[in-house]
Amino acid sequence: MPQYEKILLKNMETSGYTGSLADYEHAGGYQALRKVLGKIAPAEVTELVKKSGLRGRGGAGFPTGVKWGFLPKEYQGPKYLCCNADESEPGTFKDRQLMERDPHQMLEGILIACYAIGAETAYIYIRGEFALGARIVERALTEARAAGYIGRNILGTGVTIEIWLHRGAGAYICGEETALLESVEGKRGLPRVKPPFPATHGLYNKPTVVNNVETLANLPYIITRGPEWFASIGSPPKSTGTRIFCVSGHVKLPGNYEVPMGMTFRELIYEHAGGMRSDKPLKAIIPGGASAAFFTEQHLDVKMDFESVAQAGSMLGSGGVTVMEEGTNMVWAALKLMEFFNHESCGKCSPCREGSPWLVQTMRRIVAKRGRMEDLETLTDLCKNIAGRTVCAFGDAEVAPIMSTLLHWRHEYEELIREAEVTHPKELAMAAVRH
Ligand SMILES: Cc1cc2nc3c(=O)[nH]c(=O)nc-3n(C[C@H](O)[C@H](O)[C@H](O)COP(=O)(O)O)c2cc1C
């Protein structure tokens, strides 16, 4: 198996590394901050990040430097950075590891981003369930403050940056950037209509950048080792750097794997994650968190970069790769995801609020062998009326499991319905009359 240089997991995989400030500094930590503060102009830092090709690791894959460039240049008032540590996507568990095992890496990234965009205040919005992570990040913040990396006049450069930790209350929707902003403001986490975008009207209506933990953690290395080095890793020019893929499901070695983008699913699953746990053939892959359309074993040789996965009909999303073996009922699998989305629908937009329970009800009926063939049309119709018709991308996300399982495994839906016709003929006949 080829060996790859790790960037973000390297420190924590070194024997004896605790993630303390002393360990991080010993590994070269905060050198990037020393290199930029007062020495490289903020606009130039943004240019370096653009040159590196870094794209967001939170889900949408938007180019990071370009996003920073959208902030109004002449604006004199306060600007904010929000670090999205909500990690609410099922199957995704990388930000948690980054925060628990190497919190200063993320903090240095936040400080560099704040300097580049001219923000004096940053909020880390951490998922409510990450109680341990919150304690570790708080301790790291205290250490970094005491060492002069956070606060007023950082390292004597005259730069002021304060970072606050904000714990969420456990809602998936608060990972969506504008719902996150509402939540930090103390309101119920409901997504905002865009435009205006956070770049101009973000936190407290001020120019704001929201970036994911993993995105920010890459910044110190882009500064110390140069954007060209970063841009040479992965699948340049559009998918540069490494990704931490969170492999879960029916594999022998589930866990986080940091590999260059562009590796195939086959290599990740069979060489890194040890292959299938029971040596049954692979049946399905969720390539990028629960919001991503399912792949089949036919997609094993698709490259894990933004373009290749999109061309194959799904998305790299949050990097959560869930593997399912032969024997898994795909209608049941889609139902489990749909139950999650139904529970988490925030209720703001009617197609999602009304459509989600309807989808769950219909799916449950099919799985319970009480479905009818017309249900498949109802499911398709509902999905089409939700996708693209909601304020945020939640609507598109929740229909992906159903649409993709209907595409690849429609026969499994039909088999369950045919069994229903045998098991409950009277009931179905009555339902047809009522219909
Ligand atoms: C329903 C929903 C949930 C999301 N959850 C997360 C999340 O938990 N963490 C995250 O970083 N991004 C999440 N996102 C994406 C964010 O809205 C945003 O694009 C991201 O934080 C931007 O950071 P990046 O450019 O560094 O990726 C979610 C998006 C949607 C629509």
The ligand as an SDF file (V2000), in Angstrom:
LIG
                    3D

 31 33  0  0  0  0  0  0  0  0999 V2000
  -28.3690   21.0000    6.6890 C   0  0  0  0  0  0  0  0  0  0  0  0
  -26.9100   21.3700    6.6410 C   0  0  0  0  0  0  0  0  0  0  0  0
  -26.0650   20.9700    7.6680 C   0  0  0  0  0  0  0  0  0  0  0  0
  -24.7040   21.3240    7.6370 C   0  0  0  0  0  0  0  0  0  0  0  0
  -23.8960   20.8970    8.6490 N   0  0  0  0  0  0  0  0  0  0  0  0
  -22.5820   21.2460    8.6420 C   0  0  0  0  0  0  0  0  0  0  0  0
  -21.7230   20.8510    9.7020 C   0  0  0  0  0  0  0  0  0  0  0  0
  -22.1350   20.1670   10.6490 O   0  0  0  0  0  0  0  0  0  0  0  0
  -20.4280   21.2560    9.6690 N   0  0  0  0  0  0  0  0  0  0  0  0
  -19.9330   22.0180    8.6330 C   0  0  0  0  0  0  0  0  0  0  0  0
  -18.7640   22.3860    8.6450 O   0  0  0  0  0  0  0  0  0  0  0  0
  -20.7280   22.4020    7.6110 N   0  0  0  0  0  0  0  0  0  0  0  0
  -22.0260   22.0470    7.5940 C   0  0  0  0  0  0  0  0  0  0  0  0
  -22.8410   22.4790    6.5730 N   0  0  0  0  0  0  0  0  0  0  0  0
  -22.2650   23.3520    5.5320 C   0  0  0  0  0  0  0  0  0  0  0  0
  -22.2570   24.8090    6.0000 C   0  0  0  0  0  0  0  0  0  0  0  0
  -23.5050   25.4080    5.6670 O   0  0  0  0  0  0  0  0  0  0  0  0
  -21.1450   25.6380    5.3350 C   0  0  0  0  0  0  0  0  0  0  0  0
  -21.1990   25.4380    3.9430 O   0  0  0  0  0  0  0  0  0  0  0  0
  -19.7490   25.2860    5.8100 C   0  0  0  0  0  0  0  0  0  0  0  0
  -19.6470   25.3530    7.2120 O   0  0  0  0  0  0  0  0  0  0  0  0
  -18.7600   26.2740    5.2160 C   0  0  0  0  0  0  0  0  0  0  0  0
  -17.4470   25.9460    5.5980 O   0  0  0  0  0  0  0  0  0  0  0  0
  -16.3640   25.4650    4.5300 P   0  0  0  0  0  0  0  0  0  0  0  0
  -16.4280   26.4370    3.3610 O   0  0  0  0  0  0  0  0  0  0  0  0
  -15.0660   25.5320    5.2380 O   0  0  0  0  0  0  0  0  0  0  0  0
  -16.7480   24.0860    4.1170 O   0  0  0  0  0  0  0  0  0  0  0  0
  -24.1990   22.1040    6.5600 C   0  0  0  0  0  0  0  0  0  0  0  0
  -25.0650   22.4940    5.5260 C   0  0  0  0  0  0  0  0  0  0  0  0
  -26.3970   22.1200    5.5570 C   0  0  0  0  0  0  0  0  0  0  0  0
  -27.2920   22.5590    4.4450 C   0  0  0  0  0  0  0  0  0  0  0  0
  1  2  1  0
  2  3  1  0
  2 30  2  0
  3  4  2  0
  4  5  1  0
  4 28  1  0
  5  6  2  0
  6  7  1  0
  6 13  1  0
  7  8  2  0
  7  9  1  0
  9 10  1  0
 10 11  2  0
 10 12  1  0
 12 13  2  0
 13 14  1  0
 14 15  1  0
 14 28  1  0
 15 16  1  0
 16 17  1  0
 16 18  1  0
 18 19  1  0
 18 20  1  0
 20 21  1  0
 20 22  1  0
 22 23  1  0
 23 24  1  0
 24 25  2  0
 24 26  1  0
 24 27  1  0
 28 29  2  0
 29 30  1  0
 30 31  1  0
M  END
$$$$
